[in-house]
Amino acid sequence: KIIAVNKLENKALETELVEDLVSIIQSFSGRLYGMRSHKNKKTCALPA
């Protein structure tokens, strides 16, 4: 059984689902851009 501790507002299920999906997409896009940035830093650091 799961109990929501910090449920302060009564939101529609669709609204809550959209907020969860947006946060997941933000997390994965941050990881993707972070990996790409790290890869670019490695290639720029190589001597020519």
C-alpha distance matrix in Angstrom:
0.0 3.8 6.6 10.0 12.5 15.7 15.6 19.2 20.4 19.7 20.5 21.0 18.7 21.8 22.7 19.3 19.6 23.2 22.6 20.1 22.7 25.5 23.9 23.4 27.0 28.3 26.8 28.4 31.7 32.0 31.6 34.1 36.7 36.3 37.1 40.0 41.3 41.1 43.0 45.7 46.2 46.8 49.3 51.1 51.4 53.3 57.0 59.1
3.8 0.0 3.8 6.6 9.3 12.2 12.2 15.9 17.3 17.0 17.6 18.5 16.4 19.4 19.7 16.3 16.9 20.3 19.2 16.9 19.7 22.3 20.6 20.4 24.0 25.1 23.7 25.5 28.7 28.8 28.7 31.4 33.7 33.3 34.4 37.2 38.3 38.3 40.4 42.8 43.3 44.1 46.7 48.3 48.6 50.7 54.4 56.5
6.6 3.8 0.0 3.8 6.1 9.3 9.3 12.8 14.6 14.7 15.9 17.4 16.0 19.3 19.1 15.7 17.1 20.4 18.9 17.1 20.4 22.5 20.8 21.3 24.9 25.5 24.4 26.7 29.5 29.4 29.8 32.5 34.5 34.1 35.5 38.3 39.1 39.3 41.6 43.8 44.1 45.2 47.9 49.2 49.5 51.8 55.5 57.6
10.0 6.6 3.8 0.0 3.8 5.9 5.8 9.4 11.3 11.9 13.0 15.1 14.0 17.1 16.3 12.9 14.9 17.7 15.9 14.5 18.1 19.7 18.0 19.0 22.5 22.8 22.0 24.6 27.2 27.0 27.7 30.5 32.2 31.9 33.6 36.2 36.9 37.3 39.7 41.7 42.0 43.4 45.9 47.0 47.5 50.0 53.6 55.7
12.5 9.3 6.1 3.8 0.0 3.8 5.8 8.6 11.6 13.2 14.8 17.4 17.0 19.9 18.5 15.3 17.6 20.0 17.6 16.6 20.3 21.4 19.2 20.7 24.1 23.9 23.0 25.9 28.3 27.6 28.5 31.5 32.9 32.3 34.3 37.0 37.2 37.6 40.3 42.1 42.1 43.6 46.3 47.2 47.5 50.1 53.7 55.9
15.7 12.2 9.3 5.9 3.8 0.0 3.8 5.8 9.0 11.4 12.8 15.9 16.0 18.4 16.4 13.5 16.3 18.1 15.4 15.0 18.8 19.3 17.2 19.3 22.5 21.8 21.4 24.5 26.5 25.8 27.1 30.1 31.1 30.6 32.9 35.4 35.5 36.1 38.9 40.5 40.5 42.2 44.9 45.5 45.9 48.7 52.2 54.4
15.6 12.2 9.3 5.8 5.8 3.8 0.0 3.8 5.9 7.7 9.3 12.4 12.8 15.5 13.7 11.1 14.2 16.2 14.0 14.0 17.8 18.5 17.1 19.2 22.2 22.0 22.0 25.0 26.9 26.6 28.1 30.8 31.9 31.9 34.1 36.4 36.7 37.6 40.2 41.7 42.0 43.8 46.2 47.0 47.7 50.4 53.9 55.8
19.2 15.9 12.8 9.4 8.6 5.8 3.8 0.0 3.8 7.0 9.2 12.8 14.2 16.6 14.2 12.4 16.0 17.4 15.0 15.9 19.5 19.7 18.5 21.2 23.8 23.2 23.7 26.8 28.3 27.9 29.8 32.4 33.1 33.2 35.7 37.8 37.8 38.9 41.6 42.9 43.1 45.2 47.6 48.0 48.8 51.7 55.1 57.0
20.4 17.3 14.6 11.3 11.6 9.0 5.9 3.8 0.0 3.8 5.9 9.6 11.6 13.8 11.4 10.4 14.2 15.3 13.5 15.0 18.3 18.5 18.1 20.8 23.0 22.7 23.7 26.7 27.9 27.9 30.0 32.3 33.0 33.5 36.0 37.8 38.0 39.5 42.0 43.0 43.6 45.7 47.9 48.3 49.4 52.2 55.6 57.3
19.7 17.0 14.7 11.9 13.2 11.4 7.7 7.0 3.8 0.0 3.8 6.8 9.2 11.7 10.2 9.6 13.1 14.7 13.7 15.2 18.2 18.9 19.0 21.4 23.5 23.8 25.0 27.5 28.8 29.4 31.3 33.3 34.3 35.1 37.4 39.1 39.6 41.1 43.4 44.6 45.4 47.4 49.4 50.1 51.3 53.9 57.4 58.9
20.5 17.6 15.9 13.0 14.8 12.8 9.3 9.2 5.9 3.8 0.0 3.7 6.3 8.2 6.4 6.4 9.8 11.1 10.6 12.4 15.0 15.7 16.3 18.6 20.4 21.0 22.4 24.8 25.9 26.7 28.8 30.5 31.5 32.6 34.8 36.3 37.0 38.7 40.8 41.9 42.9 45.0 46.8 47.5 48.9 51.5 54.9 56.3
21.0 18.5 17.4 15.1 17.4 15.9 12.4 12.8 9.6 6.8 3.7 0.0 3.8 5.4 5.2 6.4 8.6 10.0 10.9 12.5 14.4 15.6 16.9 18.7 20.2 21.4 23.0 24.9 26.0 27.3 29.3 30.6 31.8 33.2 35.2 36.5 37.6 39.3 41.1 42.2 43.6 45.5 47.1 48.0 49.6 52.0 55.5 56.7
18.7 16.4 16.0 14.0 17.0 16.0 12.8 14.2 11.6 9.2 6.3 3.8 0.0 3.8 5.5 5.2 6.1 8.6 10.0 10.6 12.2 14.2 15.5 16.6 18.4 20.0 21.3 22.8 24.3 25.9 27.4 28.6 30.3 31.7 33.3 34.7 36.1 37.7 39.2 40.7 42.1 43.8 45.4 46.6 48.1 50.3 53.9 55.1
21.8 19.4 19.3 17.1 19.9 18.4 15.5 16.6 13.8 11.7 8.2 5.4 3.8 0.0 3.8 5.5 5.0 6.1 8.6 9.9 10.5 12.2 14.3 15.3 16.4 18.2 20.0 21.2 22.3 24.2 25.9 26.8 28.3 30.0 31.7 32.7 34.2 36.0 37.4 38.6 40.3 42.1 43.4 44.6 46.4 48.5 52.0 53.0
22.7 19.7 19.1 16.3 18.5 16.4 13.7 14.2 11.4 10.2 6.4 5.2 5.5 3.8 0.0 3.8 5.4 5.2 6.2 8.7 10.0 10.6 12.4 14.4 15.4 16.5 18.5 20.3 21.0 22.5 24.7 25.7 26.8 28.5 30.5 31.5 32.6 34.6 36.2 37.3 38.7 40.7 42.2 43.0 44.8 47.1 50.6 51.7
19.3 16.3 15.7 12.9 15.3 13.5 11.1 12.4 10.4 9.6 6.4 6.4 5.2 5.5 3.8 0.0 3.8 5.5 5.2 6.2 8.7 10.0 10.8 12.5 14.4 15.5 16.8 18.7 20.1 21.3 23.0 24.6 25.9 27.1 29.0 30.5 31.6 33.2 35.0 36.3 37.6 39.4 41.1 42.1 43.6 45.9 49.5 50.8
19.6 16.9 17.1 14.9 17.6 16.3 14.2 16.0 14.2 13.1 9.8 8.6 6.1 5.0 5.4 3.8 0.0 3.8 5.5 5.1 6.2 8.6 10.0 10.7 12.3 14.3 15.5 16.8 18.3 20.0 21.5 22.6 24.3 25.8 27.3 28.7 30.2 31.7 33.2 34.7 36.2 37.8 39.4 40.6 42.2 44.3 47.9 49.1
23.2 20.3 20.4 17.7 20.0 18.1 16.2 17.4 15.3 14.7 11.1 10.0 8.6 6.1 5.2 5.5 3.8 0.0 3.8 5.4 5.1 6.1 8.6 9.9 10.5 12.2 14.2 15.5 16.3 18.2 20.1 20.9 22.2 24.0 25.8 26.8 28.1 30.0 31.5 32.6 34.2 36.1 37.5 38.5 40.3 42.5 46.0 47.0
22.6 19.2 18.9 15.9 17.6 15.4 14.0 15.0 13.5 13.7 10.6 10.9 10.0 8.6 6.2 5.2 5.5 3.8 0.0 3.8 5.5 5.2 6.2 8.7 10.0 10.6 12.4 14.5 15.4 16.5 18.6 20.0 21.1 22.4 24.5 25.8 26.7 28.5 30.4 31.5 32.7 34.7 36.4 37.2 38.8 41.2 44.7 45.9
20.1 16.9 17.1 14.5 16.6 15.0 14.0 15.9 15.0 15.2 12.4 12.5 10.6 9.9 8.7 6.2 5.1 5.4 3.8 0.0 3.8 5.5 5.2 6.3 8.7 10.0 10.7 12.6 14.3 15.5 16.9 18.6 20.2 21.2 22.9 24.6 25.8 27.2 29.0 30.5 31.7 33.4 35.2 36.3 37.7 40.0 43.5 44.9
22.7 19.7 20.4 18.1 20.3 18.8 17.8 19.5 18.3 18.2 15.0 14.4 12.2 10.5 10.0 8.7 6.2 5.1 5.5 3.8 0.0 3.8 5.4 5.1 6.2 8.6 9.9 10.7 12.2 14.2 15.5 16.4 18.2 19.8 21.2 22.5 24.1 25.7 27.1 28.6 30.2 31.8 33.2 34.5 36.2 38.2 41.8 42.9
25.5 22.3 22.5 19.7 21.4 19.3 18.5 19.7 18.5 18.9 15.7 15.6 14.2 12.2 10.6 10.0 8.6 6.1 5.2 5.5 3.8 0.0 3.8 5.4 5.1 6.1 8.6 10.0 10.4 12.1 14.3 15.2 16.3 18.0 19.9 20.9 22.1 24.1 25.6 26.7 28.2 30.2 31.6 32.5 34.3 36.6 40.0 41.1
23.9 20.6 20.8 18.0 19.2 17.2 17.1 18.5 18.1 19.0 16.3 16.9 15.5 14.3 12.4 10.8 10.0 8.6 6.2 5.2 5.4 3.8 0.0 3.8 5.5 5.1 6.2 8.8 9.9 10.5 12.5 14.3 15.4 16.4 18.5 20.0 20.9 22.4 24.4 25.7 26.8 28.7 30.5 31.4 32.8 35.2 38.7 40.2
23.4 20.4 21.3 19.0 20.7 19.3 19.2 21.2 20.8 21.4 18.6 18.7 16.6 15.3 14.4 12.5 10.7 9.9 8.7 6.3 5.1 5.4 3.8 0.0 3.8 5.4 5.1 6.3 8.6 9.9 10.8 12.4 14.4 15.4 16.8 18.5 20.0 21.2 22.8 24.5 25.8 27.3 29.1 30.4 31.8 33.9 37.5 38.9
27.0 24.0 24.9 22.5 24.1 22.5 22.2 23.8 23.0 23.5 20.4 20.2 18.4 16.4 15.4 14.4 12.3 10.5 10.0 8.7 6.2 5.1 5.5 3.8 0.0 3.8 5.4 5.3 6.0 8.4 9.9 10.4 12.1 13.9 15.3 16.4 18.0 19.8 21.0 22.4 24.1 25.8 27.1 28.4 30.1 32.2 35.7 36.8
28.3 25.1 25.5 22.8 23.9 21.8 22.0 23.2 22.7 23.8 21.0 21.4 20.0 18.2 16.5 15.5 14.3 12.2 10.6 10.0 8.6 6.1 5.1 5.4 3.8 0.0 3.8 5.6 5.2 6.0 8.6 9.8 10.5 12.0 14.2 15.3 16.2 18.0 19.9 20.9 22.2 24.2 25.8 26.6 28.3 30.6 34.1 35.4
26.8 23.7 24.4 22.0 23.0 21.4 22.0 23.7 23.7 25.0 22.4 23.0 21.3 20.0 18.5 16.8 15.5 14.2 12.4 10.7 9.9 8.6 6.2 5.1 5.4 3.8 0.0 3.8 5.6 5.2 6.4 8.8 10.2 10.6 12.5 14.4 15.4 16.5 18.5 20.1 21.1 22.7 24.7 25.8 27.0 29.3 32.9 34.5
28.4 25.5 26.7 24.6 25.9 24.5 25.0 26.8 26.7 27.5 24.8 24.9 22.8 21.2 20.3 18.7 16.8 15.5 14.5 12.6 10.7 10.0 8.8 6.3 5.3 5.6 3.8 0.0 3.8 5.4 5.1 6.1 8.7 9.7 10.6 12.3 14.1 15.2 16.5 18.4 19.9 21.2 22.8 24.4 25.8 27.7 31.3 32.7
31.7 28.7 29.5 27.2 28.3 26.5 26.9 28.3 27.9 28.8 25.9 26.0 24.3 22.3 21.0 20.1 18.3 16.3 15.4 14.3 12.2 10.4 9.9 8.6 6.0 5.2 5.6 3.8 0.0 3.8 5.4 4.9 6.1 8.3 9.8 10.5 12.1 14.0 15.3 16.4 18.2 19.9 21.2 22.4 24.2 26.2 29.7 30.8
32.0 28.8 29.4 27.0 27.6 25.8 26.6 27.9 27.9 29.4 26.7 27.3 25.9 24.2 22.5 21.3 20.0 18.2 16.5 15.5 14.2 12.1 10.5 9.9 8.4 6.0 5.2 5.4 3.8 0.0 3.8 5.4 5.3 5.9 8.6 9.9 10.4 12.1 14.1 15.3 16.3 18.3 20.1 20.9 22.3 24.7 28.2 29.7
31.6 28.7 29.8 27.7 28.5 27.1 28.1 29.8 30.0 31.3 28.8 29.3 27.4 25.9 24.7 23.0 21.5 20.1 18.6 16.9 15.5 14.3 12.5 10.8 9.9 8.6 6.4 5.1 5.4 3.8 0.0 3.8 5.6 5.0 6.1 8.6 9.8 10.4 12.2 14.2 15.2 16.5 18.5 19.9 21.0 23.1 26.8 28.4
34.1 31.4 32.5 30.5 31.5 30.1 30.8 32.4 32.3 33.3 30.5 30.6 28.6 26.8 25.7 24.6 22.6 20.9 20.0 18.6 16.4 15.2 14.3 12.4 10.4 9.8 8.8 6.1 4.9 5.4 3.8 0.0 3.8 5.4 5.2 6.3 8.6 9.9 10.7 12.4 14.3 15.6 16.8 18.5 20.1 21.9 25.5 26.6
36.7 33.7 34.5 32.2 32.9 31.1 31.9 33.1 33.0 34.3 31.5 31.8 30.3 28.3 26.8 25.9 24.3 22.2 21.1 20.2 18.2 16.3 15.4 14.4 12.1 10.5 10.2 8.7 6.1 5.3 5.6 3.8 0.0 3.8 5.5 5.0 6.0 8.5 9.8 10.4 12.2 14.2 15.4 16.3 18.2 20.4 23.8 24.9
36.3 33.3 34.1 31.9 32.3 30.6 31.9 33.2 33.5 35.1 32.6 33.2 31.7 30.0 28.5 27.1 25.8 24.0 22.4 21.2 19.8 18.0 16.4 15.4 13.9 12.0 10.6 9.7 8.3 5.9 5.0 5.4 3.8 0.0 3.8 5.4 5.1 6.1 8.6 9.9 10.5 12.4 14.4 15.3 16.5 18.9 22.4 24.0
37.1 34.4 35.5 33.6 34.3 32.9 34.1 35.7 36.0 37.4 34.8 35.2 33.3 31.7 30.5 29.0 27.3 25.8 24.5 22.9 21.2 19.9 18.5 16.8 15.3 14.2 12.5 10.6 9.8 8.6 6.1 5.2 5.5 3.8 0.0 3.8 5.4 5.1 6.1 8.6 9.9 10.6 12.5 14.3 15.4 17.2 20.9 22.4
40.0 37.2 38.3 36.2 37.0 35.4 36.4 37.8 37.8 39.1 36.3 36.5 34.7 32.7 31.5 30.5 28.7 26.8 25.8 24.6 22.5 20.9 20.0 18.5 16.4 15.3 14.4 12.3 10.5 9.9 8.6 6.3 5.0 5.4 3.8 0.0 3.8 5.4 5.1 6.2 8.6 9.9 10.7 12.3 14.3 15.9 19.4 20.4
41.3 38.3 39.1 36.9 37.2 35.5 36.7 37.8 38.0 39.6 37.0 37.6 36.1 34.2 32.6 31.6 30.2 28.1 26.7 25.8 24.1 22.1 20.9 20.0 18.0 16.2 15.4 14.1 12.1 10.4 9.8 8.6 6.0 5.1 5.4 3.8 0.0 3.8 5.4 5.1 6.2 8.7 10.0 10.5 12.2 14.7 18.0 19.3
41.1 38.3 39.3 37.3 37.6 36.1 37.6 38.9 39.5 41.1 38.7 39.3 37.7 36.0 34.6 33.2 31.7 30.0 28.5 27.2 25.7 24.1 22.4 21.2 19.8 18.0 16.5 15.2 14.0 12.1 10.4 9.9 8.5 6.1 5.1 5.4 3.8 0.0 3.8 5.5 5.1 6.3 8.8 10.0 10.6 12.9 16.5 18.4
43.0 40.4 41.6 39.7 40.3 38.9 40.2 41.6 42.0 43.4 40.8 41.1 39.2 37.4 36.2 35.0 33.2 31.5 30.4 29.0 27.1 25.6 24.4 22.8 21.0 19.9 18.5 16.5 15.3 14.1 12.2 10.7 9.8 8.6 6.1 5.1 5.4 3.8 0.0 3.8 5.5 5.2 6.4 8.7 10.0 11.2 14.9 16.3
45.7 42.8 43.8 41.7 42.1 40.5 41.7 42.9 43.0 44.6 41.9 42.2 40.7 38.6 37.3 36.3 34.7 32.6 31.5 30.5 28.6 26.7 25.7 24.5 22.4 20.9 20.1 18.4 16.4 15.3 14.2 12.4 10.4 9.9 8.6 6.2 5.1 5.5 3.8 0.0 3.8 5.4 5.2 6.1 8.5 10.2 13.5 14.5
46.2 43.3 44.1 42.0 42.1 40.5 42.0 43.1 43.6 45.4 42.9 43.6 42.1 40.3 38.7 37.6 36.2 34.2 32.7 31.7 30.2 28.2 26.8 25.8 24.1 22.2 21.1 19.9 18.2 16.3 15.2 14.3 12.2 10.5 9.9 8.6 6.2 5.1 5.5 3.8 0.0 3.8 5.5 5.1 6.1 8.9 12.1 13.9
46.8 44.1 45.2 43.4 43.6 42.2 43.8 45.2 45.7 47.4 45.0 45.5 43.8 42.1 40.7 39.4 37.8 36.1 34.7 33.4 31.8 30.2 28.7 27.3 25.8 24.2 22.7 21.2 19.9 18.3 16.5 15.6 14.2 12.4 10.6 9.9 8.7 6.3 5.2 5.4 3.8 0.0 3.8 5.5 5.2 6.6 10.4 12.5
49.3 46.7 47.9 45.9 46.3 44.9 46.2 47.6 47.9 49.4 46.8 47.1 45.4 43.4 42.2 41.1 39.4 37.5 36.4 35.2 33.2 31.6 30.5 29.1 27.1 25.8 24.7 22.8 21.2 20.1 18.5 16.8 15.4 14.4 12.5 10.7 10.0 8.8 6.4 5.2 5.5 3.8 0.0 3.8 5.4 5.5 8.8 9.9
51.1 48.3 49.2 47.0 47.2 45.5 47.0 48.0 48.3 50.1 47.5 48.0 46.6 44.6 43.0 42.1 40.6 38.5 37.2 36.3 34.5 32.5 31.4 30.4 28.4 26.6 25.8 24.4 22.4 20.9 19.9 18.5 16.3 15.3 14.3 12.3 10.5 10.0 8.7 6.1 5.1 5.5 3.8 0.0 3.8 5.5 7.9 9.0
51.4 48.6 49.5 47.5 47.5 45.9 47.7 48.8 49.4 51.3 48.9 49.6 48.1 46.4 44.8 43.6 42.2 40.3 38.8 37.7 36.2 34.3 32.8 31.8 30.1 28.3 27.0 25.8 24.2 22.3 21.0 20.1 18.2 16.5 15.4 14.3 12.2 10.6 10.0 8.5 6.1 5.2 5.4 3.8 0.0 3.8 6.4 9.0
53.3 50.7 51.8 50.0 50.1 48.7 50.4 51.7 52.2 53.9 51.5 52.0 50.3 48.5 47.1 45.9 44.3 42.5 41.2 40.0 38.2 36.6 35.2 33.9 32.2 30.6 29.3 27.7 26.2 24.7 23.1 21.9 20.4 18.9 17.2 15.9 14.7 12.9 11.2 10.2 8.9 6.6 5.5 5.5 3.8 0.0 3.8 6.4
57.0 54.4 55.5 53.6 53.7 52.2 53.9 55.1 55.6 57.4 54.9 55.5 53.9 52.0 50.6 49.5 47.9 46.0 44.7 43.5 41.8 40.0 38.7 37.5 35.7 34.1 32.9 31.3 29.7 28.2 26.8 25.5 23.8 22.4 20.9 19.4 18.0 16.5 14.9 13.5 12.1 10.4 8.8 7.9 6.4 3.8 0.0 3.8
59.1 56.5 57.6 55.7 55.9 54.4 55.8 57.0 57.3 58.9 56.3 56.7 55.1 53.0 51.7 50.8 49.1 47.0 45.9 44.9 42.9 41.1 40.2 38.9 36.8 35.4 34.5 32.7 30.8 29.7 28.4 26.6 24.9 24.0 22.4 20.4 19.3 18.4 16.3 14.5 13.9 12.5 9.9 9.0 9.0 6.4 3.8 0.0
